[in-house]
Amino acid sequence: MTHRALGAAGALAGLLILGACASGSPAAGAAEDLTGREWIAREIDGQVVMDNAQSTLLFESTDRIVGDTACNRYFGSWEVDGERITLGPLGSTRRACAPEVMDQESRFLSALEQAATWALDADGCLYLSDADGAVLVRLCRAGGM
């Protein structure tokens, strides 16, 4: 291979690496990226969250989460090991709400308990995925996207 070909190959490799970094794909972070922040659910199982039924998640400390499902309050434990995450078991209050809000609540709590991995994207949104890598819920920092 000539010097010109080697230079072109190196430049191409550099562009591919830069492109991958700038793609905005979610990537694992550190547990400190989660702690003390409130997250607002934007999508649950690929469905946009209802405007009038906000669900939240707050990583209060190194092992406790709390939040609101738009109908009930919930609480539980959490643990992170690299990109792996475990949420729960979860407990909650038991108020009754409109059927569509109750359905969203059920899907949200189920998504939290099924979460196996987590990642943050360039916009600061948190993705919780199942063991197969399917995104269960997308949450963004309160005050963000």
SERO-373358 format. One record per residue (C-alpha): x negated, y negated, z. Coordinates in nm, 4 decimals, decimal comma. Example, Ala and Ser with C-alpha at 12.3 -4.5 7.8 and 13.67 -1.06 7.14 Angstrom:
<atoms>
ATOM        X        Y        Z
ATOM  -1,2300   0,4500   0,7800
ATOM  -1,3670   0,1060   0,7140
</atoms>
This chain:
<atoms>
ATOM        X        Y        Z
ATOM   0,0000   0,0000   0,0000
ATOM  -0,1347  -0,3454  -0,0846
ATOM  -0,1730  -0,6294   0,1626
ATOM   0,1168  -0,8097  -0,0049
ATOM   0,3448  -0,5039   0,0349
ATOM   0,2409  -0,4629   0,3986
ATOM   0,3137  -0,8310   0,4644
ATOM   0,6560  -0,8047   0,3029
ATOM   0,7371  -0,4906   0,5029
ATOM   0,6331  -0,6663   0,8250
ATOM   0,8445  -0,9708   0,7448
ATOM   1,1451  -0,7505   0,6680
ATOM   1,1037  -0,5633   0,9965
ATOM   1,0884  -0,8946   1,1831
ATOM   1,4061  -1,0189   1,0166
ATOM   1,5876  -0,6958   1,1025
ATOM   1,4876  -0,7280   1,4664
ATOM   1,5971  -1,0934   1,4801
ATOM   1,9248  -1,0055   1,3111
ATOM   1,9958  -0,7349   1,5665
ATOM   1,9266  -0,9759   1,8526
ATOM   2,1531  -1,2441   1,7069
ATOM   2,4410  -1,0116   1,6254
ATOM   2,6273  -1,0853   1,9485
ATOM   2,6645  -0,7143   2,0196
ATOM   2,7254  -0,6408   2,3870
ATOM   2,4185  -0,5307   2,5830
ATOM   2,3717  -0,4049   2,9369
ATOM   2,2632  -0,6620   3,1921
ATOM   2,1810  -0,6565   3,5620
ATOM   2,4273  -0,6149   3,8479
ATOM   2,3477  -0,9734   3,9485
ATOM   2,5144  -1,0830   3,6229
ATOM   2,8437  -0,9546   3,7654
ATOM   2,8302  -1,0381   4,1367
ATOM   3,0100  -1,3486   4,2586
ATOM   3,1802  -1,4157   3,9256
ATOM   3,5485  -1,3990   3,8437
ATOM   3,6353  -1,2354   3,5126
ATOM   3,9648  -1,2763   3,3255
ATOM   4,0953  -0,9933   3,1079
ATOM   4,1381  -1,0948   2,7436
ATOM   4,2086  -0,7529   2,5884
ATOM   4,3179  -0,4219   2,7386
ATOM   4,3037  -0,1123   2,5167
ATOM   4,2678  -0,3398   2,2140
ATOM   4,5811  -0,5400   2,2988
ATOM   4,5606  -0,9115   2,3796
ATOM   4,6622  -0,9891   2,7376
ATOM   4,9944  -1,1706   2,7742
ATOM   4,9568  -1,5464   2,8282
ATOM   5,1814  -1,5480   3,1334
ATOM   5,0280  -1,2378   3,2947
ATOM   4,6618  -1,2954   3,3710
ATOM   4,4572  -1,0087   3,5170
ATOM   4,1323  -1,0855   3,6980
ATOM   3,8303  -0,9021   3,8358
ATOM   3,5942  -1,0411   4,0992
ATOM   3,2749  -0,8593   4,1965
ATOM   3,2690  -0,9916   4,5546
ATOM   2,9561  -0,8214   4,6809
ATOM   2,7249  -0,5393   4,5920
ATOM   2,9982  -0,2831   4,6524
ATOM   3,3447  -0,4497   4,6655
ATOM   3,5793  -0,5727   4,3932
ATOM   3,9116  -0,7554   4,4206
ATOM   4,1479  -0,8997   4,1672
ATOM   4,4949  -0,9821   4,0477
ATOM   4,7006  -0,7917   3,7917
ATOM   4,9526  -1,0759   3,7406
ATOM   5,1901  -0,8790   3,9590
ATOM   4,9837  -0,7276   4,2384
ATOM   4,6498  -0,7724   4,4123
ATOM   4,4022  -0,4860   4,4025
ATOM   4,0746  -0,3959   4,5706
ATOM   3,8149  -0,1246   4,5544
ATOM   3,4508  -0,0375   4,5361
ATOM   3,2004  -0,0585   4,2533
ATOM   2,8558   0,0713   4,1713
ATOM   2,6169  -0,0014   3,8848
ATOM   2,3196   0,2052   3,7715
ATOM   2,1731   0,0538   3,4556
ATOM   2,4505   0,0506   3,1962
ATOM   2,6605   0,2964   3,3992
ATOM   2,9435   0,1566   3,6135
ATOM   3,1926   0,3117   3,8537
ATOM   3,4979   0,1145   3,9687
ATOM   3,7214   0,2591   4,2371
ATOM   3,8954   0,4178   4,3928
ATOM   4,1336   0,1246   4,3731
ATOM   4,4168   0,0288   4,6047
ATOM   4,6829  -0,2347   4,5431
ATOM   4,9918  -0,4051   4,6728
ATOM   5,3200  -0,2620   4,5395
ATOM   5,5416  -0,5481   4,4210
ATOM   5,7762  -0,4886   4,1298
ATOM   5,7592  -0,7186   3,8282
ATOM   5,8986  -0,7384   3,4759
ATOM   5,8523  -0,4085   3,2870
ATOM   5,6041  -0,5550   3,0359
ATOM   5,3910  -0,6971   3,3190
ATOM   5,4019  -0,3628   3,5013
ATOM   5,2928  -0,1876   3,1811
ATOM   4,9981  -0,4234   3,1378
ATOM   4,9071  -0,3796   3,5055
ATOM   4,9080  -0,0020   3,4694
ATOM   4,6851  -0,0165   3,1598
ATOM   4,4470  -0,2623   3,3298
ATOM   4,4031  -0,0601   3,6490
ATOM   4,3647   0,2602   3,4480
ATOM   4,0984   0,0949   3,2306
ATOM   3,9041  -0,0144   3,5381
ATOM   3,9110   0,3339   3,6882
ATOM   3,8084   0,4968   3,3568
ATOM   3,5175   0,2587   3,2971
ATOM   3,1869   0,4421   3,2610
ATOM   2,9619   0,1800   3,0983
ATOM   2,9412  -0,1970   3,0887
ATOM   2,7817  -0,4601   2,8681
ATOM   2,7768  -0,8376   2,8249
ATOM   2,7902  -1,0150   2,4890
ATOM   2,6219  -1,3417   2,3907
ATOM   2,9395  -1,5343   2,4811
ATOM   2,9293  -1,4014   2,8364
ATOM   3,2189  -1,1588   2,7998
ATOM   3,2134  -0,8285   2,9864
ATOM   3,3013  -0,5061   2,8061
ATOM   3,4006  -0,1993   3,0073
ATOM   3,3942   0,1212   2,8034
ATOM   3,4811   0,4845   2,8665
ATOM   3,2342   0,7746   2,8636
ATOM   3,2730   0,8059   2,4841
ATOM   3,1887   0,4382   2,4288
ATOM   3,5427   0,3202   2,3474
ATOM   3,6047  -0,0310   2,4835
ATOM   3,8767  -0,0204   2,7483
ATOM   3,8872  -0,3845   2,8510
ATOM   3,7207  -0,7124   2,7523
ATOM   3,6939  -0,9742   3,0247
ATOM   3,5411  -1,3207   3,0029
ATOM   3,4081  -1,5422   3,2772
ATOM   3,6699  -1,7663   3,4336
ATOM   3,6536  -2,1009   3,2566
ATOM   3,4939  -1,9360   2,9506
ATOM   3,6275  -1,7779   2,6353
</atoms>
